[in-house]
Amino acid sequence: MTKLPTRKVFFDLVGESHRNADGTSRQNELLICEPGERLTLSPEPNNKYDPNAIAVMSLRGSCIGYLARDDAATIIPALLEGRSCTAILHELRGGFGDYPSYGARASISWDGRAAPPHVDLDETQLRARRGKIAMGNRSRDESGKLVAAPSQGCLGLLLLTASLGTLTLALIRIV
């Protein structure tokens, strides 16, 4: 049997709170990732910080973070020689309360070995995730009040419709 590149199976990702080169948010991508989904390990030999850098990509092809420098240095030779591996999103951490940013952990299994079972989101994480998704593209104005585009979501549409109805009634009364 051939020697595994590393006996380590679980890898904490780094850089999850940074933005990607195209400006997309890794945190927003992690918000829609599911523990257990397949990931892609993408070597970046031209990375200006580390020639052994390995980006970890979601199913949608967006970077969610990187393997730590020491882990990448251990794994990169096996990836470059074409060694078969399966990477999955093993666990999402945080995303709620005092830990609003997501952290992620991947598992990597080699040469057709089975991936270890992933860790599902707990109830606190699921509740926080639903809230974040419901927030959508809302933002806060200078006073801290939540604001949304009038055409955004059901509530925005309802408010716009109610405003138009009130305006119509006012015009009818004037005429």
SELOFI-647794 format. One line per field, with one value per atom (N, C-alpha, C, O): x, y, z; atom name; residue number from 1; residue in one letter. Coordinates in steps of 0.02 Angstrom, whole numbers, plus 50000, padded with zeros to 5 digits. Layout:
<recs>
east	X, ...
north	Y, ...
up	Z, ...
atom	CA, ...
n	NUM, ...
res	a, ...
</recs>
This chain:
<recs>
east	50042, 50000, 50045, 50095, 50025, 50066, 50056, 50004, 50107, 50106, 50062, 50065, 50021, 49978, 50021, 50072, 50000, 50037, 50042, 50092, 49990, 49989, 49938, 49888, 49950, 49902, 49845, 49792, 49856, 49806, 49746, 49755, 49686, 49625, 49586, 49554, 49588, 49549, 49595, 49649, 49572, 49612, 49571, 49520, 49593, 49560, 49581, 49640, 49532, 49547, 49568, 49553, 49604, 49625, 49600, 49588, 49591, 49572, 49498, 49479, 49455, 49384, 49349, 49297, 49378, 49345, 49369, 49345, 49416, 49440, 49393, 49350, 49403, 49367, 49410, 49472, 49378, 49415, 49438, 49415, 49483, 49511, 49456, 49463, 49400, 49346, 49298, 49248, 49314, 49273, 49219, 49187, 49208, 49156, 49176, 49235, 49127, 49138, 49141, 49095, 49194, 49199, 49147, 49121, 49132, 49082, 49013, 48975, 48996, 48932, 48930, 48877, 48985, 48988, 48980, 48943, 49013, 49006, 48935, 48911, 48900, 48830, 48786, 48737, 48803, 48761, 48793, 48763, 48852, 48884, 48850, 48825, 48851, 48824, 48878, 48915, 48884, 48931, 48917, 48859, 48969, 48963, 48970, 48978, 48966, 48972, 49045, 49091, 49052, 49120, 49153, 49122, 49218, 49260, 49313, 49328, 49342, 49397, 49459, 49457, 49515, 49579, 49614, 49626, 49630, 49657, 49726, 49730, 49780, 49847, 49854, 49828, 49888, 49901, 49976, 50001, 50013, 50086, 50109, 50166, 50066, 50084, 50060, 50062, 50037, 50014, 50072, 50125, 50063, 50119, 50140, 50195, 50098, 50114, 50145, 50184, 50127, 50151, 50145, 50090, 50201, 50199, 50167, 50149, 50160, 50127, 50053, 50020, 50026, 49958, 49908, 49914, 49858, 49804, 49739, 49720, 49704, 49638, 49587, 49592, 49538, 49485, 49422, 49400, 49394, 49338, 49273, 49273, 49218, 49152, 49127, 49160, 49070, 49038, 49025, 49025, 49014, 48999, 49061, 49057, 49120, 49183, 49210, 49254, 49184, 49206, 49253, 49241, 49307, 49355, 49324, 49295, 49329, 49303, 49360, 49348, 49422, 49480, 49538, 49537, 49590, 49651, 49671, 49653, 49709, 49741, 49797, 49828, 49810, 49864, 49930, 49937, 49977, 50042, 50077, 50099, 50081, 50115, 50078, 50109, 50011, 49972, 49979, 49987, 49977, 49984, 50052, 50056, 50105, 50172, 50176, 50213, 50140, 50140, 50100, 50118, 50044, 49997, 50013, 49997, 50043, 50052, 50088, 50068, 50140, 50174, 50126, 50129, 50083, 50036, 49985, 49967, 49961, 49913, 49946, 49916, 50007, 50041, 50059, 50063, 50069, 50082, 50018, 50020, 49960, 49896, 49866, 49822, 49888, 49861, 49787, 49766, 49747, 49674, 49655, 49676, 49614, 49590, 49518, 49495, 49484, 49416, 49416, 49435, 49394, 49390, 49316, 49279, 49296, 49228, 49230, 49278, 49176, 49168, 49148, 49091, 49194, 49181, 49138, 49093, 49153, 49118, 49122, 49172, 49067, 49065, 49062, 49024, 49102, 49102, 49078, 49085, 49050, 49028, 48968, 48926, 48965, 48909, 48852, 48797, 48864, 48811, 48841, 48900, 48799, 48817, 48884, 48898, 48926, 48992, 49041, 49097, 49020, 49062, 49025, 49007, 49014, 48972, 49004, 48968, 49071, 49104, 49108, 49115, 49104, 49111, 49184, 49226, 49199, 49262, 49245, 49189, 49293, 49277, 49333, 49391, 49314, 49360, 49343, 49285, 49395, 49387, 49416, 49460, 49390, 49423, 49447, 49413, 49504, 49533, 49548, 49583, 49522, 49537, 49572, 49556, 49618, 49661, 49648, 49628, 49660, 49661, 49597, 49601, 49540, 49476, 49452, 49401, 49488, 49465, 49402, 49392, 49360, 49298, 49312, 49356, 49274, 49279, 49246, 49197, 49273, 49241, 49174, 49165, 49128, 49063, 49072, 49113, 49033, 49037, 48997, 48960, 49005, 48969, 48914, 48928, 48851, 48795, 48794, 48822, 48761, 48751, 48706, 48660, 48721, 48678, 48620, 48617, 48573, 48513, 48528, 48495, 48577, 48596, 48622, 48604, 48663, 48690, 48634, 48634, 48588, 48533, 48489, 48470, 48474, 48434, 48469, 48439, 48534, 48573, 48577, 48573, 48585, 48590, 48525, 48526, 48468, 48403, 48396, 48372, 48418, 48415, 48459, 48438, 48520, 48566, 48539, 48544, 48510, 48482, 48422, 48414, 48381, 48322, 48344, 48309, 48402, 48427, 48444, 48441, 48462, 48478, 48526, 48579, 48509, 48552, 48535, 48556, 48498, 48482, 48545, 48595, 48543, 48599, 48572, 48511, 48616, 48595, 48611, 48663, 48565, 48578, 48623, 48644, 48636, 48682, 48657, 48698, 48593, 48566, 48567, 48553, 48584, 48585, 48522, 48517, 48473, 48409, 48418, 48452, 48386, 48388, 48350, 48294, 48379, 48346, 48354, 48402, 48304, 48307, 48279, 48240, 48300, 48273, 48198, 48178, 48156, 48083, 48062, 48012, 48099, 48079, 48107, 48098, 48141, 48175, 48130, 48108, 48117, 48081, 48008, 47984, 47972, 47900, 47880, 47833, 47917, 47900, 47908, 47865, 47961, 47971, 47915, 47890, 47895, 47840, 47775, 47736, 47762, 47702, 47699, 47648, 47755, 47757, 47748, 47713, 47778, 47771, 47698, 47671, 47666, 47596, 47551, 47507, 47563, 47522, 47531, 47482, 47591, 47604, 47568, 47538, 47570, 47535, 47460, 47426, 47434, 47362, 47340, 47288, 47379, 47364, 47367, 47324, 47416, 47422, 47362, 47335, 47340, 47283, 47220, 47182, 47209, 47150, 47152, 47100, 47210, 47217, 47200, 47167, 47223, 47208, 47134, 47107, 47101, 47030, 46991, 46944, 47010, 46976, 46984, 46938, 47042, 47055, 47013, 46987, 47005, 46968, 46896, 46855
north	49941, 50000, 50062, 50065, 50112, 50172, 50216, 50215, 50253, 50296, 50357, 50387, 50375, 50434, 50498, 50498, 50551, 50614, 50640, 50670, 50627, 50647, 50604, 50582, 50591, 50553, 50598, 50575, 50663, 50711, 50708, 50702, 50711, 50706, 50772, 50790, 50808, 50870, 50930, 50932, 50981, 51040, 51103, 51114, 51144, 51209, 51255, 51259, 51288, 51335, 51402, 51417, 51440, 51507, 51556, 51537, 51619, 51671, 51672, 51703, 51640, 51637, 51705, 51715, 51752, 51817, 51867, 51924, 51848, 51893, 51891, 51848, 51939, 51939, 51907, 51907, 51879, 51851, 51906, 51963, 51890, 51940, 51974, 52032, 51938, 51969, 52009, 52035, 52016, 52056, 52017, 52045, 51954, 51916, 51899, 51891, 51894, 51880, 51805, 51768, 51783, 51712, 51696, 51640, 51744, 51733, 51722, 51679, 51759, 51749, 51680, 51648, 51657, 51590, 51537, 51488, 51546, 51497, 51496, 51444, 51552, 51556, 51506, 51481, 51493, 51447, 51378, 51334, 51368, 51302, 51256, 51279, 51192, 51143, 51094, 51069, 51080, 51028, 50963, 50943, 50932, 50871, 50882, 50834, 50946, 50958, 50950, 50963, 50928, 50919, 50986, 51036, 50985, 51043, 51025, 50967, 51076, 51066, 51099, 51156, 51063, 51091, 51117, 51080, 51181, 51214, 51245, 51298, 51211, 51240, 51307, 51317, 51353, 51419, 51432, 51468, 51403, 51411, 51483, 51499, 51527, 51597, 51642, 51703, 51613, 51652, 51692, 51664, 51758, 51802, 51792, 51813, 51761, 51750, 51681, 51673, 51632, 51564, 51523, 51511, 51502, 51463, 51394, 51361, 51372, 51308, 51317, 51269, 51378, 51392, 51346, 51330, 51325, 51283, 51316, 51317, 51343, 51372, 51316, 51264, 51326, 51278, 51309, 51362, 51274, 51301, 51264, 51203, 51302, 51273, 51239, 51241, 51207, 51176, 51227, 51209, 51290, 51342, 51374, 51421, 51348, 51372, 51435, 51468, 51452, 51511, 51491, 51442, 51528, 51514, 51528, 51582, 51480, 51490, 51497, 51511, 51488, 51494, 51455, 51433, 51447, 51413, 51362, 51368, 51311, 51268, 51308, 51350, 51297, 51332, 51316, 51264, 51362, 51357, 51290, 51259, 51266, 51202, 51143, 51097, 51145, 51091, 51090, 51038, 51149, 51154, 51128, 51093, 51144, 51121, 51045, 51015, 51014, 50941, 50908, 50856, 50940, 50910, 50926, 50886, 50983, 51006, 50955, 50946, 50920, 50872, 50817, 50797, 50793, 50740, 50766, 50730, 50828, 50856, 50866, 50850, 50891, 50904, 50840, 50841, 50785, 50722, 50686, 50631, 50717, 50690, 50638, 50599, 50637, 50589, 50602, 50660, 50550, 50555, 50572, 50539, 50624, 50642, 50667, 50690, 50663, 50689, 50737, 50718, 50798, 50848, 50865, 50874, 50869, 50889, 50943, 50949, 50982, 51031, 50991, 50968, 50982, 50940, 50976, 50946, 51041, 51076, 51151, 51178, 51185, 51258, 51277, 51248, 51325, 51348, 51420, 51456, 51440, 51508, 51526, 51484, 51590, 51615, 51642, 51653, 51653, 51676, 51713, 51707, 51752, 51785, 51820, 51862, 51801, 51831, 51807, 51831, 51759, 51730, 51736, 51686, 51799, 51808, 51783, 51767, 51778, 51754, 51678, 51647, 51649, 51577, 51557, 51591, 51503, 51468, 51402, 51377, 51371, 51309, 51259, 51276, 51197, 51141, 51093, 51076, 51071, 51024, 50957, 50953, 50904, 50839, 50817, 50829, 50785, 50761, 50687, 50667, 50647, 50576, 50559, 50589, 50513, 50498, 50429, 50383, 50423, 50359, 50318, 50257, 50350, 50315, 50296, 50264, 50316, 50302, 50343, 50396, 50317, 50351, 50413, 50414, 50465, 50527, 50516, 50479, 50546, 50540, 50577, 50623, 50557, 50592, 50666, 50683, 50709, 50780, 50797, 50756, 50859, 50884, 50931, 50983, 50913, 50955, 51020, 51024, 51071, 51134, 51120, 51081, 51154, 51145, 51195, 51236, 51190, 51231, 51306, 51346, 51326, 51396, 51421, 51476, 51382, 51401, 51405, 51450, 51358, 51358, 51420, 51451, 51437, 51498, 51560, 51603, 51565, 51624, 51627, 51681, 51570, 51567, 51591, 51631, 51568, 51590, 51666, 51698, 51693, 51765, 51803, 51853, 51778, 51811, 51808, 51857, 51752, 51745, 51792, 51823, 51796, 51841, 51914, 51954, 51930, 51999, 52018, 52076, 51968, 51980, 52037, 52039, 52084, 52141, 52203, 52258, 52194, 52252, 52280, 52245, 52343, 52375, 52423, 52430, 52456, 52505, 52575, 52587, 52622, 52692, 52723, 52688, 52788, 52820, 52819, 52825, 52812, 52808, 52737, 52726, 52689, 52619, 52581, 52521, 52615, 52583, 52539, 52559, 52480, 52437, 52467, 52492, 52466, 52491, 52439, 52401, 52438, 52392, 52428, 52475, 52406, 52434, 52418, 52364, 52464, 52453, 52390, 52359, 52370, 52311, 52247, 52193, 52251, 52192, 52154, 52181, 52092, 52047, 52063, 52113, 52019, 52025, 52087, 52121, 52101, 52158, 52223, 52267, 52229, 52288, 52297, 52352, 52242, 52244, 52263, 52302, 52235, 52250, 52324, 52357, 52351, 52422, 52466, 52517, 52448, 52487, 52486, 52538, 52428, 52421, 52462, 52497, 52458, 52496, 52571, 52608, 52593, 52664, 52687, 52741, 52647, 52665, 52667, 52710, 52619, 52618, 52679, 52708, 52699, 52759, 52821, 52865, 52825, 52882, 52885, 52939, 52828, 52825, 52849, 52890, 52825, 52847, 52922, 52955, 52949, 53020, 53061, 53112, 53036, 53071, 53069, 53118, 53013, 53007, 53057, 53088, 53064, 53110, 53182, 53222, 53198, 53267, 53283, 53338, 53235, 53246, 53242, 53250
up	50000, 50000, 50000, 50035, 49960, 49956, 50018, 50050, 50034, 50092, 50078, 50024, 50127, 50121, 50126, 50160, 50092, 50096, 50168, 50187, 50207, 50278, 50314, 50284, 50376, 50416, 50440, 50460, 50436, 50457, 50410, 50349, 50438, 50399, 50399, 50349, 50455, 50463, 50459, 50488, 50422, 50409, 50421, 50388, 50469, 50479, 50422, 50405, 50392, 50339, 50369, 50426, 50329, 50348, 50296, 50238, 50315, 50268, 50251, 50202, 50292, 50275, 50280, 50249, 50318, 50325, 50273, 50272, 50230, 50177, 50117, 50111, 50073, 50009, 49956, 49961, 49905, 49849, 49802, 49808, 49757, 49710, 49670, 49651, 49656, 49617, 49661, 49637, 49726, 49771, 49807, 49852, 49790, 49823, 49895, 49910, 49937, 50008, 50021, 50003, 50052, 50071, 50124, 50126, 50167, 50219, 50187, 50211, 50135, 50101, 50068, 50067, 50042, 50011, 50065, 50056, 50122, 50177, 50204, 50228, 50199, 50221, 50183, 50211, 50120, 50080, 50072, 50041, 50100, 50098, 50149, 50201, 50135, 50181, 50202, 50160, 50267, 50288, 50250, 50243, 50227, 50187, 50113, 50075, 50090, 50018, 49996, 50034, 49934, 49906, 49895, 49878, 49905, 49894, 49843, 49832, 49813, 49766, 49795, 49819, 49791, 49812, 49750, 49703, 49750, 49691, 49705, 49735, 49683, 49694, 49660, 49605, 49692, 49664, 49664, 49708, 49616, 49616, 49607, 49624, 49580, 49570, 49626, 49620, 49681, 49738, 49766, 49781, 49773, 49792, 49865, 49884, 49906, 49976, 49990, 50036, 49949, 49961, 49897, 49873, 49868, 49806, 49815, 49766, 49878, 49892, 49910, 49930, 49903, 49923, 49889, 49830, 49929, 49902, 49922, 49981, 49872, 49883, 49890, 49857, 49934, 49943, 49914, 49935, 49864, 49825, 49841, 49850, 49843, 49854, 49790, 49738, 49795, 49737, 49681, 49622, 49700, 49651, 49623, 49584, 49642, 49614, 49647, 49620, 49706, 49742, 49798, 49833, 49806, 49859, 49927, 49937, 49974, 50042, 50092, 50151, 50070, 50114, 50085, 50028, 50125, 50104, 50157, 50215, 50136, 50185, 50217, 50184, 50281, 50316, 50281, 50250, 50287, 50252, 50263, 50214, 50325, 50338, 50308, 50281, 50312, 50282, 50206, 50176, 50176, 50103, 50081, 50030, 50117, 50099, 50101, 50062, 50147, 50152, 50096, 50070, 50076, 50028, 49956, 49912, 49942, 49873, 49829, 49771, 49852, 49808, 49784, 49726, 49828, 49809, 49758, 49711, 49767, 49719, 49651, 49600, 49651, 49587, 49550, 49488, 49585, 49551, 49531, 49502, 49546, 49524, 49571, 49550, 49632, 49681, 49691, 49696, 49693, 49700, 49772, 49819, 49779, 49846, 49841, 49789, 49898, 49904, 49963, 50019, 49951, 50004, 50015, 49967, 50078, 50094, 50147, 50185, 50150, 50204, 50265, 50270, 50311, 50369, 50421, 50451, 50431, 50485, 50474, 50451, 50490, 50493, 50566, 50605, 50586, 50655, 50657, 50608, 50714, 50723, 50680, 50665, 50662, 50622, 50665, 50639, 50729, 50774, 50833, 50848, 50867, 50930, 50930, 50888, 50979, 50985, 50932, 50928, 50892, 50839, 50772, 50742, 50748, 50689, 50624, 50576, 50622, 50561, 50562, 50615, 50503, 50497, 50494, 50464, 50526, 50518, 50486, 50492, 50451, 50416, 50426, 50437, 50423, 50429, 50372, 50361, 50337, 50282, 50303, 50346, 50272, 50281, 50212, 50161, 50211, 50148, 50156, 50202, 50110, 50110, 50044, 49992, 50046, 49989, 49960, 49996, 49895, 49860, 49870, 49881, 49865, 49868, 49937, 49944, 49988, 50056, 50070, 50042, 50114, 50131, 50173, 50215, 50159, 50198, 50266, 50270, 50318, 50384, 50383, 50343, 50426, 50429, 50448, 50491, 50416, 50430, 50493, 50519, 50516, 50574, 50550, 50519, 50563, 50542, 50581, 50636, 50553, 50589, 50649, 50645, 50705, 50763, 50759, 50714, 50806, 50803, 50806, 50772, 50847, 50852, 50784, 50762, 50752, 50686, 50634, 50593, 50636, 50587, 50596, 50546, 50658, 50671, 50646, 50614, 50662, 50641, 50564, 50535, 50533, 50460, 50429, 50381, 50455, 50428, 50434, 50388, 50490, 50500, 50451, 50423, 50440, 50393, 50322, 50285, 50303, 50236, 50229, 50176, 50281, 50278, 50272, 50242, 50301, 50296, 50225, 50206, 50185, 50115, 50106, 50137, 50062, 50047, 50088, 50070, 50141, 50182, 50213, 50222, 50228, 50260, 50313, 50320, 50347, 50398, 50374, 50343, 50388, 50370, 50424, 50470, 50418, 50464, 50536, 50583, 50547, 50615, 50643, 50702, 50600, 50622, 50607, 50622, 50577, 50560, 50498, 50451, 50498, 50440, 50382, 50391, 50323, 50263, 50208, 50206, 50163, 50106, 50045, 50051, 49987, 49925, 49923, 49944, 49899, 49899, 49862, 49880, 49812, 49773, 49802, 49773, 49858, 49885, 49932, 49983, 49917, 49962, 49967, 49940, 50002, 50009, 50049, 50031, 50103, 50144, 50105, 50109, 50066, 50025, 49974, 49964, 49943, 49894, 49928, 49901, 49986, 50024, 50042, 50034, 50067, 50085, 50024, 50028, 49968, 49907, 49884, 49866, 49885, 49865, 49911, 49887, 49976, 50024, 50013, 50017, 49999, 49987, 49924, 49924, 49871, 49809, 49819, 49792, 49858, 49872, 49911, 49896, 49961, 50000, 49956, 49963, 49912, 49867, 49820, 49808, 49794, 49749, 49785, 49758, 49847, 49885, 49898, 49894, 49914, 49926, 49863, 49867, 49805, 49742, 49726, 49700, 49740, 49727, 49769, 49745, 49832, 49877, 49854, 49862, 49826, 49803, 49742, 49737, 49697, 49636, 49650, 49605
atom	N, CA, C, O, N, CA, C, O, N, CA, C, O, N, CA, C, O, N, CA, C, O, N, CA, C, O, N, CA, C, O, N, CA, C, O, N, CA, C, O, N, CA, C, O, N, CA, C, O, N, CA, C, O, N, CA, C, O, N, CA, C, O, N, CA, C, O, N, CA, C, O, N, CA, C, O, N, CA, C, O, N, CA, C, O, N, CA, C, O, N, CA, C, O, N, CA, C, O, N, CA, C, O, N, CA, C, O, N, CA, C, O, N, CA, C, O, N, CA, C, O, N, CA, C, O, N, CA, C, O, N, CA, C, O, N, CA, C, O, N, CA, C, O, N, CA, C, O, N, CA, C, O, N, CA, C, O, N, CA, C, O, N, CA, C, O, N, CA, C, O, N, CA, C, O, N, CA, C, O, N, CA, C, O, N, CA, C, O, N, CA, C, O, N, CA, C, O, N, CA, C, O, N, CA, C, O, N, CA, C, O, N, CA, C, O, N, CA, C, O, N, CA, C, O, N, CA, C, O, N, CA, C, O, N, CA, C, O, N, CA, C, O, N, CA, C, O, N, CA, C, O, N, CA, C, O, N, CA, C, O, N, CA, C, O, N, CA, C, O, N, CA, C, O, N, CA, C, O, N, CA, C, O, N, CA, C, O, N, CA, C, O, N, CA, C, O, N, CA, C, O, N, CA, C, O, N, CA, C, O, N, CA, C, O, N, CA, C, O, N, CA, C, O, N, CA, C, O, N, CA, C, O, N, CA, C, O, N, CA, C, O, N, CA, C, O, N, CA, C, O, N, CA, C, O, N, CA, C, O, N, CA, C, O, N, CA, C, O, N, CA, C, O, N, CA, C, O, N, CA, C, O, N, CA, C, O, N, CA, C, O, N, CA, C, O, N, CA, C, O, N, CA, C, O, N, CA, C, O, N, CA, C, O, N, CA, C, O, N, CA, C, O, N, CA, C, O, N, CA, C, O, N, CA, C, O, N, CA, C, O, N, CA, C, O, N, CA, C, O, N, CA, C, O, N, CA, C, O, N, CA, C, O, N, CA, C, O, N, CA, C, O, N, CA, C, O, N, CA, C, O, N, CA, C, O, N, CA, C, O, N, CA, C, O, N, CA, C, O, N, CA, C, O, N, CA, C, O, N, CA, C, O, N, CA, C, O, N, CA, C, O, N, CA, C, O, N, CA, C, O, N, CA, C, O, N, CA, C, O, N, CA, C, O, N, CA, C, O, N, CA, C, O, N, CA, C, O, N, CA, C, O, N, CA, C, O, N, CA, C, O, N, CA, C, O, N, CA, C, O, N, CA, C, O, N, CA, C, O, N, CA, C, O, N, CA, C, O, N, CA, C, O, N, CA, C, O, N, CA, C, O, N, CA, C, O, N, CA, C, O, N, CA, C, O, N, CA, C, O, N, CA, C, O, N, CA, C, O, N, CA, C, O, N, CA, C, O, N, CA, C, O, N, CA, C, O, N, CA, C, O, N, CA, C, O, N, CA, C, O, N, CA, C, O, N, CA, C, O, N, CA, C, O, N, CA, C, O, N, CA, C, O, N, CA, C, O, N, CA, C, O, N, CA, C, O, N, CA, C, O, N, CA, C, O, N, CA, C, O, N, CA, C, O, N, CA, C, O, N, CA, C, O, N, CA, C, O, N, CA, C, O, N, CA, C, O, N, CA, C, O, N, CA, C, O, N, CA, C, O, N, CA, C, O, N, CA, C, O, N, CA, C, O, N, CA, C, O, N, CA, C, O, N, CA, C, O
n	1, 1, 1, 1, 2, 2, 2, 2, 3, 3, 3, 3, 4, 4, 4, 4, 5, 5, 5, 5, 6, 6, 6, 6, 7, 7, 7, 7, 8, 8, 8, 8, 9, 9, 9, 9, 10, 10, 10, 10, 11, 11, 11, 11, 12, 12, 12, 12, 13, 13, 13, 13, 14, 14, 14, 14, 15, 15, 15, 15, 16, 16, 16, 16, 17, 17, 17, 17, 18, 18, 18, 18, 19, 19, 19, 19, 20, 20, 20, 20, 21, 21, 21, 21, 22, 22, 22, 22, 23, 23, 23, 23, 24, 24, 24, 24, 25, 25, 25, 25, 26, 26, 26, 26, 27, 27, 27, 27, 28, 28, 28, 28, 29, 29, 29, 29, 30, 30, 30, 30, 31, 31, 31, 31, 32, 32, 32, 32, 33, 33, 33, 33, 34, 34, 34, 34, 35, 35, 35, 35, 36, 36, 36, 36, 37, 37, 37, 37, 38, 38, 38, 38, 39, 39, 39, 39, 40, 40, 40, 40, 41, 41, 41, 41, 42, 42, 42, 42, 43, 43, 43, 43, 44, 44, 44, 44, 45, 45, 45, 45, 46, 46, 46, 46, 47, 47, 47, 47, 48, 48, 48, 48, 49, 49, 49, 49, 50, 50, 50, 50, 51, 51, 51, 51, 52, 52, 52, 52, 53, 53, 53, 53, 54, 54, 54, 54, 55, 55, 55, 55, 56, 56, 56, 56, 57, 57, 57, 57, 58, 58, 58, 58, 59, 59, 59, 59, 60, 60, 60, 60, 61, 61, 61, 61, 62, 62, 62, 62, 63, 63, 63, 63, 64, 64, 64, 64, 65, 65, 65, 65, 66, 66, 66, 66, 67, 67, 67, 67, 68, 68, 68, 68, 69, 69, 69, 69, 70, 70, 70, 70, 71, 71, 71, 71, 72, 72, 72, 72, 73, 73, 73, 73, 74, 74, 74, 74, 75, 75, 75, 75, 76, 76, 76, 76, 77, 77, 77, 77, 78, 78, 78, 78, 79, 79, 79, 79, 80, 80, 80, 80, 81, 81, 81, 81, 82, 82, 82, 82, 83, 83, 83, 83, 84, 84, 84, 84, 85, 85, 85, 85, 86, 86, 86, 86, 87, 87, 87, 87, 88, 88, 88, 88, 89, 89, 89, 89, 90, 90, 90, 90, 91, 91, 91, 91, 92, 92, 92, 92, 93, 93, 93, 93, 94, 94, 94, 94, 95, 95, 95, 95, 96, 96, 96, 96, 97, 97, 97, 97, 98, 98, 98, 98, 99, 99, 99, 99, 100, 100, 100, 100, 101, 101, 101, 101, 102, 102, 102, 102, 103, 103, 103, 103, 104, 104, 104, 104, 105, 105, 105, 105, 106, 106, 106, 106, 107, 107, 107, 107, 108, 108, 108, 108, 109, 109, 109, 109, 110, 110, 110, 110, 111, 111, 111, 111, 112, 112, 112, 112, 113, 113, 113, 113, 114, 114, 114, 114, 115, 115, 115, 115, 116, 116, 116, 116, 117, 117, 117, 117, 118, 118, 118, 118, 119, 119, 119, 119, 120, 120, 120, 120, 121, 121, 121, 121, 122, 122, 122, 122, 123, 123, 123, 123, 124, 124, 124, 124, 125, 125, 125, 125, 126, 126, 126, 126, 127, 127, 127, 127, 128, 128, 128, 128, 129, 129, 129, 129, 130, 130, 130, 130, 131, 131, 131, 131, 132, 132, 132, 132, 133, 133, 133, 133, 134, 134, 134, 134, 135, 135, 135, 135, 136, 136, 136, 136, 137, 137, 137, 137, 138, 138, 138, 138, 139, 139, 139, 139, 140, 140, 140, 140, 141, 141, 141, 141, 142, 142, 142, 142, 143, 143, 143, 143, 144, 144, 144, 144, 145, 145, 145, 145, 146, 146, 146, 146, 147, 147, 147, 147, 148, 148, 148, 148, 149, 149, 149, 149, 150, 150, 150, 150, 151, 151, 151, 151, 152, 152, 152, 152, 153, 153, 153, 153, 154, 154, 154, 154, 155, 155, 155, 155, 156, 156, 156, 156, 157, 157, 157, 157, 158, 158, 158, 158, 159, 159, 159, 159, 160, 160, 160, 160, 161, 161, 161, 161, 162, 162, 162, 162, 163, 163, 163, 163, 164, 164, 164, 164, 165, 165, 165, 165, 166, 166, 166, 166, 167, 167, 167, 167, 168, 168, 168, 168, 169, 169, 169, 169, 170, 170, 170, 170, 171, 171, 171, 171, 172, 172, 172, 172, 173, 173, 173, 173, 174, 174, 174, 174, 175, 175, 175, 175
res	m, m, m, m, t, t, t, t, k, k, k, k, l, l, l, l, p, p, p, p, t, t, t, t, r, r, r, r, k, k, k, k, v, v, v, v, f, f, f, f, f, f, f, f, d, d, d, d, l, l, l, l, v, v, v, v, g, g, g, g, e, e, e, e, s, s, s, s, h, h, h, h, r, r, r, r, n, n, n, n, a, a, a, a, d, d, d, d, g, g, g, g, t, t, t, t, s, s, s, s, r, r, r, r, q, q, q, q, n, n, n, n, e, e, e, e, l, l, l, l, l, l, l, l, i, i, i, i, c, c, c, c, e, e, e, e, p, p, p, p, g, g, g, g, e, e, e, e, r, r, r, r, l, l, l, l, t, t, t, t, l, l, l, l, s, s, s, s, p, p, p, p, e, e, e, e, p, p, p, p, n, n, n, n, n, n, n, n, k, k, k, k, y, y, y, y, d, d, d, d, p, p, p, p, n, n, n, n, a, a, a, a, i, i, i, i, a, a, a, a, v, v, v, v, m, m, m, m, s, s, s, s, l, l, l, l, r, r, r, r, g, g, g, g, s, s, s, s, c, c, c, c, i, i, i, i, g, g, g, g, y, y, y, y, l, l, l, l, a, a, a, a, r, r, r, r, d, d, d, d, d, d, d, d, a, a, a, a, a, a, a, a, t, t, t, t, i, i, i, i, i, i, i, i, p, p, p, p, a, a, a, a, l, l, l, l, l, l, l, l, e, e, e, e, g, g, g, g, r, r, r, r, s, s, s, s, c, c, c, c, t, t, t, t, a, a, a, a, i, i, i, i, l, l, l, l, h, h, h, h, e, e, e, e, l, l, l, l, r, r, r, r, g, g, g, g, g, g, g, g, f, f, f, f, g, g, g, g, d, d, d, d, y, y, y, y, p, p, p, p, s, s, s, s, y, y, y, y, g, g, g, g, a, a, a, a, r, r, r, r, a, a, a, a, s, s, s, s, i, i, i, i, s, s, s, s, w, w, w, w, d, d, d, d, g, g, g, g, r, r, r, r, a, a, a, a, a, a, a, a, p, p, p, p, p, p, p, p, h, h, h, h, v, v, v, v, d, d, d, d, l, l, l, l, d, d, d, d, e, e, e, e, t, t, t, t, q, q, q, q, l, l, l, l, r, r, r, r, a, a, a, a, r, r, r, r, r, r, r, r, g, g, g, g, k, k, k, k, i, i, i, i, a, a, a, a, m, m, m, m, g, g, g, g, n, n, n, n, r, r, r, r, s, s, s, s, r, r, r, r, d, d, d, d, e, e, e, e, s, s, s, s, g, g, g, g, k, k, k, k, l, l, l, l, v, v, v, v, a, a, a, a, a, a, a, a, p, p, p, p, s, s, s, s, q, q, q, q, g, g, g, g, c, c, c, c, l, l, l, l, g, g, g, g, l, l, l, l, l, l, l, l, l, l, l, l, l, l, l, l, t, t, t, t, a, a, a, a, s, s, s, s, l, l, l, l, g, g, g, g, t, t, t, t, l, l, l, l, t, t, t, t, l, l, l, l, a, a, a, a, l, l, l, l, i, i, i, i, r, r, r, r, i, i, i, i, v, v, v, v
</recs>
